[in-house]
Amino acid sequence: MVKISLITQRNMDEVNGSTARPRWQIEALKHNGFSDIQVIDRFDETKLKNVSNTLIHAHQLSGRWLENEKYLVDIHGLEYVQSLNLSAGYPIYSWKKYGFIAKSVYYKKLESKLFKKAVHLICSGEDIQERVGKIQNSTLVRNALFLKDFLPTECFELRVALVGPFIPGTINYDGLDLIKKTVQILPNIKFIFIGKTDDSFKNQLNFKNTEFLGIVKNYHSVLRSCSVLLSPYPDYARYLGSKNKFLEAAACEMPVITTPSGAIDFNKDLLLIGDDSKKLADLIMSQKDENVRRNLGKKLRSEIEAKYNADIEIKKIIKLYNEFSD
């Protein structure tokens, strides 16, 4: 078996949605005794010599510089779909609308070329797998986590967590209007914001029932100090692939409240979905009873254990390594 090279354009020292997927994969590979692998972050054309004569596991678009190498593409999301959806968030006279449309055209060509040249595709969600099915053979490997890292919440009151970052250019920031109205409807409910937060976002939510913690070192403990997760997305923000914060909250037995555009690639029967601030507020209040929260929370954790378990999902990747490294 040849050596494996796991590559990403991202800096693996940073903790964010783009590095979460390769992080759990690397850790799970180690747990399974798989050691013949090198991890190369911030990958570009200057590092091509480092991956010669290896089977390459290329995250997102990091394989764009590969020519004759054998590689798998790990698809977190489809950039051309996301850019096209984001264009819908701007009026017809906005230059940003046409900028996103142009990006969508560019990424569709790039992704199609990349996927066709790959020996196999690794898809993080069912919607992604369905869209690329006609281009290349694929395997579904869901976003996953280690259940041992997430204990059930010990919060016995209704306390709402929102997980960022909340900075311009992020979908979390674009949910400001929905969040603000929901917070105002429920002045007696505490809303805890976790993650880097822009001052303009914070200033618009300067209410007695909001608290901003910023970046925290003990994220898992802080998350489970709340009892539900609120994560609204604008209509145009239909990102494919399940959201890491949904999985984390579900593993902590915390009900997840979101909008229809957020409920992609996750069991919708286990999510609380509302399409405006009034419905979101009603859904939050529907979880005031601790027994109601606990009942839904246990179902959510069972879902994570069955479908988003890193120890199970990694076996699919190891099988692909063995198949394509010969």
C-alpha positions in Angstrom: 0.0 0.0 0.0 1.4 3.4 -1.0 1.5 6.3 1.5 -1.5 8.6 1.8 -1.3 12.4 1.5 -4.2 14.3 3.1 -4.1 17.9 1.7 -6.1 21.0 2.4 -5.7 24.7 1.4 -6.6 25.7 4.9 -4.3 26.3 7.9 -4.9 23.4 10.2 -3.8 25.5 13.2 -7.1 27.4 12.8 -10.3 25.9 14.2 -13.2 26.5 11.9 -15.8 24.7 9.7 -13.3 24.0 7.0 -10.7 22.4 9.2 -13.2 20.4 11.4 -13.7 17.7 8.8 -10.0 16.9 8.2 -9.3 17.2 11.9 -11.7 14.4 13.0 -10.6 12.2 10.1 -6.9 12.5 11.1 -7.8 11.7 14.7 -10.0 8.8 13.8 -7.3 7.4 11.5 -4.9 7.4 14.4 -7.5 5.6 16.6 -7.8 2.9 14.0 -4.0 2.4 13.9 -3.6 4.0 10.4 -0.3 5.8 10.6 1.1 5.8 7.0 -0.3 9.3 6.2 1.1 12.7 5.9 -0.9 15.9 6.4 -0.1 18.9 4.2 -2.0 22.1 4.9 -1.9 25.4 3.1 -1.4 23.3 0.0 -0.6 24.9 -3.4 1.5 24.3 -6.5 4.7 24.8 -4.6 4.1 21.6 -2.6 3.4 19.2 -5.5 6.7 17.5 -5.0 5.7 16.5 -1.5 2.8 14.3 -2.7 4.5 12.5 -5.6 4.0 8.7 -5.6 1.2 8.9 -3.0 -2.5 8.5 -3.0 -3.9 11.9 -2.3 -6.9 12.7 -0.2 -7.7 16.2 -1.4 -10.1 18.3 0.7 -12.4 20.8 -1.1 -10.6 22.4 -4.0 -7.0 21.6 -2.9 -6.6 19.2 -5.8 -6.9 21.9 -8.4 -3.1 21.8 -9.0 -2.9 18.0 -9.5 -2.4 16.7 -13.0 -1.1 13.1 -13.2 -1.5 12.2 -9.6 -4.1 9.8 -8.3 -6.5 11.5 -5.9 -9.8 11.4 -4.0 -11.8 14.6 -3.6 -13.4 15.2 -0.2 -16.4 17.5 -0.9 -17.5 19.6 2.0 -19.9 21.6 -0.1 -20.4 22.7 -3.7 -19.0 26.2 -4.3 -21.0 26.7 -7.5 -24.3 25.9 -5.7 -23.5 28.1 -2.7 -22.4 31.1 -4.9 -25.6 30.8 -7.0 -27.7 30.6 -3.8 -26.0 33.6 -2.3 -26.7 35.7 -5.4 -30.4 35.4 -4.6 -29.8 37.5 -1.4 -29.1 40.7 -3.5 -31.4 42.8 -5.6 -31.1 42.8 -9.4 -29.3 46.1 -9.4 -26.6 45.0 -7.0 -23.1 44.3 -8.4 -22.7 41.6 -5.7 -25.5 39.6 -7.3 -23.7 39.3 -10.6 -20.4 38.8 -8.8 -21.8 35.7 -7.1 -23.3 34.5 -10.4 -19.9 34.9 -12.1 -18.3 32.9 -9.2 -20.9 30.2 -9.6 -20.0 29.8 -13.3 -16.3 29.7 -12.6 -16.6 27.2 -9.7 -18.9 24.9 -11.8 -16.2 24.5 -14.4 -13.5 24.1 -11.8 -15.4 21.6 -9.7 -16.6 19.5 -12.8 -13.0 19.2 -14.1 -11.6 18.3 -10.6 -14.3 15.7 -10.0 -14.0 14.1 -13.4 -10.2 13.6 -13.0 -10.5 12.2 -9.5 -10.5 8.4 -9.0 -13.4 8.7 -6.5 -15.4 11.4 -4.6 -16.1 11.5 -0.9 -19.3 13.4 -0.2 -20.2 15.0 3.2 -23.9 14.9 2.6 -26.7 13.1 0.6 -27.6 16.3 -1.4 -24.0 16.6 -2.5 -23.8 13.0 -3.5 -27.0 13.3 -5.5 -25.6 16.3 -7.5 -22.3 14.7 -8.4 -23.6 11.2 -9.1 -23.5 11.7 -12.9 -19.9 13.0 -12.8 -18.0 10.4 -10.8 -18.4 7.4 -8.5 -18.8 8.5 -4.8 -19.0 7.4 -1.2 -21.1 9.2 1.5 -18.9 10.0 4.5 -20.9 12.3 6.7 -19.5 15.1 8.9 -18.8 13.3 12.2 -17.6 13.7 15.7 -16.4 11.6 18.7 -19.3 11.1 21.1 -17.0 10.8 24.1 -16.1 14.5 23.6 -19.7 15.6 24.1 -21.5 14.9 27.3 -25.2 15.7 27.7 -26.1 19.2 28.7 -26.4 19.9 32.4 -28.5 23.0 32.0 -31.9 22.7 33.6 -33.4 26.0 32.4 -34.2 27.3 29.0 -31.0 28.9 27.9 -30.2 29.5 24.2 -26.8 29.1 22.6 -25.8 30.6 19.2 -22.5 29.6 17.7 -20.5 31.9 15.4 -18.3 33.4 14.2 -20.6 36.4 13.8 -18.4 38.5 11.4 -19.2 40.2 8.1 -19.2 37.8 5.2 -20.4 34.8 7.2 -23.9 33.3 7.1 -24.1 33.6 10.8 -23.8 37.4 10.4 -26.4 37.5 7.7 -28.9 35.9 10.2 -28.7 39.1 12.3 -32.2 40.4 11.5 -33.9 37.0 12.4 -31.8 36.7 15.5 -32.5 40.3 16.7 -36.3 40.0 16.3 -36.3 36.6 18.0 -34.3 38.0 21.0 -36.6 41.0 21.3 -39.7 38.7 21.3 -38.3 36.8 24.3 -36.9 39.3 26.8 -36.9 36.8 29.6 -34.9 34.2 27.9 -31.1 34.3 28.0 -29.2 34.1 24.6 -25.5 33.2 24.8 -23.3 34.0 21.7 -20.2 31.8 21.3 -17.4 32.7 18.9 -15.7 35.7 17.4 -18.2 38.6 17.1 -18.0 41.8 15.1 -18.7 45.0 17.1 -21.4 46.1 14.7 -23.2 42.7 15.2 -22.9 42.9 19.0 -24.1 46.6 19.2 -27.3 45.7 17.4 -28.0 43.0 20.0 -27.2 45.0 23.0 -30.1 43.8 25.2 -30.3 42.6 28.8 -31.0 39.0 27.7 -27.8 38.7 25.5 -24.3 37.7 26.5 -21.3 37.5 24.2 -18.5 35.2 25.2 -16.2 35.5 22.2 -13.8 32.8 21.4 -13.7 30.3 24.3 -11.1 27.6 25.1 -13.5 25.2 26.7 -16.0 25.2 23.9 -17.7 21.9 24.6 -18.3 22.8 28.2 -19.6 26.2 27.3 -22.0 24.8 24.7 -23.5 22.3 27.1 -24.0 25.1 29.7 -27.0 26.0 27.5 -30.0 23.8 26.8 -31.0 24.5 23.1 -29.2 25.7 20.0 -30.6 28.5 17.8 -29.1 28.7 14.3 -31.2 30.6 11.8 -30.1 30.9 8.2 -31.4 33.4 5.5 -33.5 31.8 2.8 -30.6 32.1 0.2 -28.0 30.4 2.5 -28.7 26.8 1.4 -25.3 25.3 2.2 -25.1 21.6 1.4 -23.7 19.3 4.1 -24.7 19.0 7.7 -23.6 21.8 10.0 -20.9 20.9 12.6 -22.7 23.0 15.3 -25.9 21.0 14.7 -24.0 17.7 15.3 -22.2 19.1 18.4 -25.5 20.4 20.0 -27.3 17.1 19.1 -24.5 15.1 20.7 -25.0 17.2 23.9 -28.7 16.3 23.7 -29.7 19.9 23.0 -32.7 20.6 20.7 -31.7 22.4 17.5 -33.9 25.3 16.2 -33.3 26.5 12.7 -34.9 27.8 9.5 -35.7 25.7 6.4 -32.5 26.7 4.6 -30.5 25.4 7.6 -32.3 22.0 7.7 -30.2 20.4 4.9 -28.6 17.0 5.1 -30.0 16.3 8.6 -33.0 14.4 9.8 -35.7 17.1 9.6 -38.0 15.2 11.9 -35.5 15.8 14.7 -35.1 19.6 14.0 -37.4 22.4 15.1 -37.9 24.5 12.0 -39.4 28.0 11.7 -39.3 30.4 8.8 -39.7 33.7 10.7 -38.7 35.2 14.0 -42.2 34.7 15.6 -42.1 30.9 14.7 -38.6 30.6 16.0 -39.6 32.3 19.3 -42.5 29.9 19.6 -40.3 26.9 19.0 -37.9 28.1 21.7 -40.7 28.4 24.1 -42.0 24.9 23.2 -38.8 23.7 24.8 -39.4 25.3 28.2 -40.3 22.0 29.8 -37.1 20.2 30.7 -38.7 16.8 30.0 -39.6 17.9 26.5 -36.0 18.9 25.9 -34.6 15.7 27.3 -36.9 13.5 25.2 -35.9 15.2 21.9 -32.3 15.5 23.1 -31.9 11.8 23.6 -33.3 11.1 20.1 -30.8 13.6 18.7 -27.8 11.9 20.4 -29.0 8.5 19.1 -29.0 10.0 15.6 -25.4 11.2 16.0 -24.3 7.8 17.4 -25.9 6.0 14.4 -25.1 8.3 11.5 -22.4 10.9 12.5 -20.1 8.8 14.5 -16.4 9.4 13.6 -15.4 5.8 14.6 -17.9 4.4 12.0 -17.5 7.0 9.2 -13.7 6.7 9.2 -13.9 3.0 8.2 -15.4 4.1 4.8 -12.4 6.2 4.2 -9.9 3.5 5.2 -11.8 1.1 2.8 -11.2 3.7 0.0 -7.5 4.0 0.8 -7.1 0.3 0.6 -9.0 0.1 -2.7 -7.2 2.9 -4.5 -3.7 2.6 -3.1 -2.9 -0.7 -4.8 
